[in-house]
Amino acid sequence: MFLHSGLTASTNKPALHRNFRAECKLVARTTKRCSVAVLTLEPKVSRFVCLKQHHKNYAHIASIGDSTSCVYLNQRQKSNTDHICVRSEERKMETSGLSFITNVPENPMQIFANWHNEANEHSDPNLFLDTMTIAGLSDTDDLLNRNVILRKHDDNGLIFVTERNTMKFKDFVKNPSVAAVFLWIYMINGTAVTRQVRVLGKVAELSELEIAEFYKEEPLFARIRSKICRCGEPVDWNDLKAKHDLTLKDYQDGKDTLPQRDTYTAMRIIPQKFDFYHARRHEIADRVKYTLEDGKWINYHIAT
Ligand SMILES: Cc1cc2nc3c(=O)[nH]c(=O)nc-3n(C[C@H](O)[C@H](O)[C@H](O)COP(=O)(O)O)c2cc1C
């Protein structure tokens, strides 16, 4: 335990399941339930923290830097509270800025391609999930969203593959309106970049020839899934496992080549509106909106 200005403190990071001690000085009490303390985790690393739920013998801290934690204060002697203006000091330490989207090409699929490349380049290849969340109107007119993998993008839109027995396929056949959103977070030169791309448009099935090209790229598990799974239907896991193992064996023995089934399909999102959001850490985001007017893309920056 360290003793400092009448307060000792030990921190407990529940998420990490380990205890460590920290020096803690209560410097201001702002309200009965919320005080401010200086917390020193190791020499030269100290910061103001907001004490939430401040009780007689301990206090929870909402955040220490980037990580959530809590601090238990053992009040050995009566608090020697310094009523200094912590808020204004905190403000001096903080910084702020305004992000700006510099490259705004006429064709929104071009900015999409640039951002997608950049996210790909700066992300861990083992963790970068090239997904988008797509939402449509369900058969009960409720909104329904799910993630799908972005299989291809070009000037005409964004392509994903799916099965004709999924809800999304049935829903898009009835109502082709779609909302898609991408979230990319990565580091460039030590700065975290957050990007979001929102797309509104219509969904259309690809030609059988194009669908077949995508099927050729499917990994083995996806081809087996296409054969043995009826998406969304109740299933007995043991039955499915038996079917899977048999199909796998037949494939390995050359008895089943797992040809494309007529449930397999691919769909294109044809964009009508885009909203590109870009923010560097501690900066206010910039957004660029694209809309189609008389077949021509119009773009302008919008506030976040
Ligand atoms: C990371 C991830 C990627 C996915 N990719 C696809 C995909 O490319 N195509 C697809 O049909 N389902 C994909 N799924 C499954 C869907 O999210 C969804 O659960 C399933 O397709 C059923 O959709 P439905 O609600 O339209 O019936 C993916 C799920 C995850 C978590």
The ligand as an SDF file (V2000), in Angstrom:
LIG
                    3D

 31 33  0  0  0  0  0  0  0  0999 V2000
  -18.6270  -12.7250  -40.2500 C   0  0  0  0  0  0  0  0  0  0  0  0
  -19.8460  -13.3180  -40.9070 C   0  0  0  0  0  0  0  0  0  0  0  0
  -19.8940  -13.4280  -42.2690 C   0  0  0  0  0  0  0  0  0  0  0  0
  -21.0220  -13.9700  -42.8920 C   0  0  0  0  0  0  0  0  0  0  0  0
  -21.0590  -14.0170  -44.2420 N   0  0  0  0  0  0  0  0  0  0  0  0
  -22.1840  -14.4630  -44.8470 C   0  0  0  0  0  0  0  0  0  0  0  0
  -22.2930  -14.4190  -46.2560 C   0  0  0  0  0  0  0  0  0  0  0  0
  -21.3890  -13.9960  -46.9730 O   0  0  0  0  0  0  0  0  0  0  0  0
  -23.4620  -14.8530  -46.8130 N   0  0  0  0  0  0  0  0  0  0  0  0
  -24.5030  -15.3100  -46.0460 C   0  0  0  0  0  0  0  0  0  0  0  0
  -25.5300  -15.6870  -46.6140 O   0  0  0  0  0  0  0  0  0  0  0  0
  -24.4310  -15.3640  -44.7210 N   0  0  0  0  0  0  0  0  0  0  0  0
  -23.3000  -14.9360  -44.0870 C   0  0  0  0  0  0  0  0  0  0  0  0
  -23.2130  -14.9580  -42.7220 N   0  0  0  0  0  0  0  0  0  0  0  0
  -24.3670  -15.4710  -41.9590 C   0  0  0  0  0  0  0  0  0  0  0  0
  -25.4560  -14.3930  -41.9160 C   0  0  0  0  0  0  0  0  0  0  0  0
  -25.0560  -13.3370  -41.0690 O   0  0  0  0  0  0  0  0  0  0  0  0
  -26.7940  -14.9230  -41.4300 C   0  0  0  0  0  0  0  0  0  0  0  0
  -26.6780  -15.4480  -40.1280 O   0  0  0  0  0  0  0  0  0  0  0  0
  -27.3430  -16.0250  -42.3460 C   0  0  0  0  0  0  0  0  0  0  0  0
  -27.0210  -15.7800  -43.6890 O   0  0  0  0  0  0  0  0  0  0  0  0
  -28.8570  -16.0930  -42.2140 C   0  0  0  0  0  0  0  0  0  0  0  0
  -29.3640  -14.9180  -42.7400 O   0  0  0  0  0  0  0  0  0  0  0  0
  -30.8980  -14.5280  -42.8730 P   0  0  0  0  0  0  0  0  0  0  0  0
  -31.1990  -13.7020  -41.6990 O   0  0  0  0  0  0  0  0  0  0  0  0
  -30.9750  -13.7820  -44.1310 O   0  0  0  0  0  0  0  0  0  0  0  0
  -31.6880  -15.8090  -42.9420 O   0  0  0  0  0  0  0  0  0  0  0  0
  -22.1120  -14.4240  -42.0970 C   0  0  0  0  0  0  0  0  0  0  0  0
  -22.0540  -14.2880  -40.7240 C   0  0  0  0  0  0  0  0  0  0  0  0
  -20.9420  -13.7550  -40.1360 C   0  0  0  0  0  0  0  0  0  0  0  0
  -20.8970  -13.6160  -38.6370 C   0  0  0  0  0  0  0  0  0  0  0  0
  1  2  1  0
  2  3  1  0
  2 30  2  0
  3  4  2  0
  4  5  1  0
  4 28  1  0
  5  6  2  0
  6  7  1  0
  6 13  1  0
  7  8  2  0
  7  9  1  0
  9 10  1  0
 10 11  2  0
 10 12  1  0
 12 13  2  0
 13 14  1  0
 14 15  1  0
 14 28  1  0
 15 16  1  0
 16 17  1  0
 16 18  1  0
 18 19  1  0
 18 20  1  0
 20 21  1  0
 20 22  1  0
 22 23  1  0
 23 24  1  0
 24 25  2  0
 24 26  1  0
 24 27  1  0
 28 29  2  0
 29 30  1  0
 30 31  1  0
M  END
$$$$
